[in-house]
Amino acid sequence: MKRAFDGLASLAGLILLAPLLIGVAAAVKLTSKGPVLFRQTRLGLNGQPFSILKFRTMYVDCCDASGLKHTVAGDPRVTAVGRFLRRSSFDELPQLINVLRGQMSLVGPRPYVPGMQAGGIAYECLDYRYYDRLRVLPGITGLAQVNGYRGDASDEEAARIRLEFDLAYIENTGLWLDIKIITRTVIREFFKGSGA
């Protein structure tokens, strides 16, 4: 049921949001050189790597394909358009394609890059339960994000709290919970602009 919901909702989202997606793509292309989309390797279901899609928010010569250099507030690598996209979370919308491909879900633990660290410690060394979050498809949004744990992932304590939310989601997963998280995401990030 979750996979069917993801497939239908992501397809509907791509169709309904097409004017916005085209507008964002044009803004990215016209305001800084380089490709519209940014691709980065992330860990998916059972730790399988996949290429995540995002609208490019950084100057092309500053993009970090490894994802190990955390983005921080006021990061000079981020373009003016990129700051708006990150604040509104519009930069994440191309991940609807990842959902349609079956690489992601609309809701689930956010996918991390291989070797991600928090406080100088590899996530898998920070807490032995880290790999438990790879038992499900990663999501565009998740329980951690709607509870305020989105953005800078370098803090050790914040990483532990995110993990607790991820594991709580896995234990309580269901279509109704997904719908509540999606609704809260739209309100929190798209309308209130609380993304990072």
C-alpha positions in Angstrom: 0.0 0.0 0.0 2.8 2.4 0.9 4.6 1.7 -2.5 1.4 2.3 -4.4 0.7 5.5 -2.5 4.3 6.7 -3.1 4.1 5.9 -6.8 0.7 7.6 -7.4 1.5 10.6 -5.2 4.9 11.3 -6.7 3.5 11.1 -10.2 0.7 13.4 -9.3 3.2 15.7 -7.6 5.4 15.9 -10.7 2.4 16.7 -12.9 0.8 19.3 -10.6 4.1 20.9 -9.7 5.4 21.0 -13.3 5.0 24.8 -13.6 6.9 25.3 -10.3 9.6 22.8 -11.3 10.1 24.5 -14.7 10.3 28.0 -13.0 12.8 26.8 -10.4 14.9 25.1 -13.2 14.9 28.4 -15.2 15.9 30.4 -12.1 18.8 28.1 -11.3 20.0 28.1 -14.9 19.7 31.8 -15.4 21.4 32.9 -12.2 24.5 30.7 -12.1 26.5 28.6 -14.5 26.3 24.8 -14.3 23.7 22.1 -14.4 20.2 22.6 -13.0 20.2 19.3 -11.1 22.8 18.2 -8.5 23.4 14.5 -8.1 24.9 12.9 -5.1 25.4 9.3 -3.9 23.3 8.4 -0.9 22.6 5.1 0.9 19.2 3.6 0.3 17.4 0.5 1.3 19.7 -2.1 2.9 22.6 0.3 2.3 22.5 0.2 -1.5 23.9 3.4 -3.0 21.8 5.5 -5.4 22.0 8.9 -7.0 19.8 11.4 -5.3 18.4 14.4 -7.3 18.2 18.0 -6.1 18.0 21.4 -7.7 21.6 22.8 -7.5 21.8 25.4 -4.7 25.6 26.0 -4.7 28.0 27.6 -7.2 29.1 24.7 -9.5 32.8 25.0 -8.5 31.8 24.7 -4.8 29.5 21.7 -5.0 30.5 18.9 -2.7 29.7 15.6 -4.4 30.9 13.7 -1.3 28.4 15.5 0.9 30.9 15.2 3.8 31.3 19.0 4.2 28.2 20.1 6.0 26.3 23.2 4.8 26.0 25.8 7.6 24.1 29.0 8.1 25.3 31.7 5.8 27.4 29.2 3.8 29.2 31.3 1.0 28.9 28.3 -1.4 25.1 28.7 -1.6 23.7 31.0 -4.4 21.1 33.6 -3.8 18.5 31.4 -5.5 19.9 28.4 -3.6 19.2 30.1 -0.3 15.5 30.5 -1.2 15.3 26.9 -2.5 16.8 25.6 0.7 14.6 27.7 3.0 11.5 26.6 1.1 12.8 23.0 0.6 12.0 23.4 -3.1 15.5 22.0 -3.8 14.2 18.6 -2.7 11.4 18.4 -5.2 13.4 16.5 -7.9 13.4 13.6 -5.4 9.9 12.9 -6.6 11.7 11.2 -9.5 13.7 9.1 -7.1 10.4 8.1 -5.5 8.9 7.2 -8.8 12.0 5.1 -9.6 11.5 3.2 -6.3 14.7 4.4 -4.8 13.0 6.5 -2.2 9.7 6.9 -0.4 7.8 10.1 0.3 8.4 9.5 4.0 11.2 7.7 5.7 14.6 8.4 7.3 16.6 10.9 5.2 19.3 9.2 3.2 22.9 10.0 4.2 26.0 10.0 2.1 28.5 7.2 2.7 30.9 8.1 5.5 28.6 10.8 7.0 30.0 12.2 10.3 28.6 14.1 13.2 31.0 15.7 15.7 33.9 14.1 13.9 32.5 10.6 14.4 31.1 8.4 11.7 27.4 7.9 12.1 27.7 4.1 12.2 30.2 4.5 15.1 28.0 7.1 16.9 25.2 4.5 17.6 25.2 0.8 16.7 21.5 1.2 15.7 22.5 3.4 12.7 22.1 0.6 10.2 18.6 -0.2 11.5 17.4 3.0 9.7 18.5 1.3 6.4 15.8 -1.4 6.8 13.3 0.9 4.9 13.4 3.1 1.9 14.8 6.6 2.7 12.3 9.5 2.4 12.1 13.0 1.1 10.8 13.9 4.5 10.5 12.1 7.8 9.5 12.2 11.5 12.8 13.9 12.5 12.4 16.7 9.9 8.9 17.6 11.0 10.1 17.8 14.6 12.7 20.4 13.7 15.8 18.2 13.1 16.6 19.2 9.5 19.6 21.0 8.0 23.0 21.0 9.6 23.8 17.3 10.4 27.2 17.9 12.0 26.1 18.1 15.6 26.5 14.8 17.5 23.6 15.3 19.9 21.2 16.3 17.0 22.4 13.2 15.1 21.4 11.0 18.0 18.0 12.6 18.3 17.4 12.2 14.5 18.2 8.5 14.9 15.7 8.2 17.7 13.0 9.8 15.5 14.0 7.6 12.5 13.7 4.4 14.6 10.4 5.5 16.1 9.1 6.0 12.5 10.2 2.6 11.5 8.5 1.0 14.5 5.2 2.9 13.9 5.2 3.2 10.1 1.8 3.3 8.4 -0.1 5.2 5.7 -1.9 7.4 8.2 1.4 8.4 9.8 2.9 9.2 6.4 0.0 11.4 5.5 0.4 13.3 8.8 4.1 13.8 8.2 3.6 15.0 4.6 0.9 17.5 5.8 3.2 18.8 8.5 6.1 19.0 6.0 4.1 21.1 3.6 3.0 23.5 6.4 6.4 23.7 8.1 8.8 23.9 5.1 6.9 25.1 2.1 4.6 27.6 3.7 6.6 28.7 6.8 10.0 28.4 5.0 11.8 26.7 7.9 14.1 24.6 5.7 17.9 24.9 5.9 
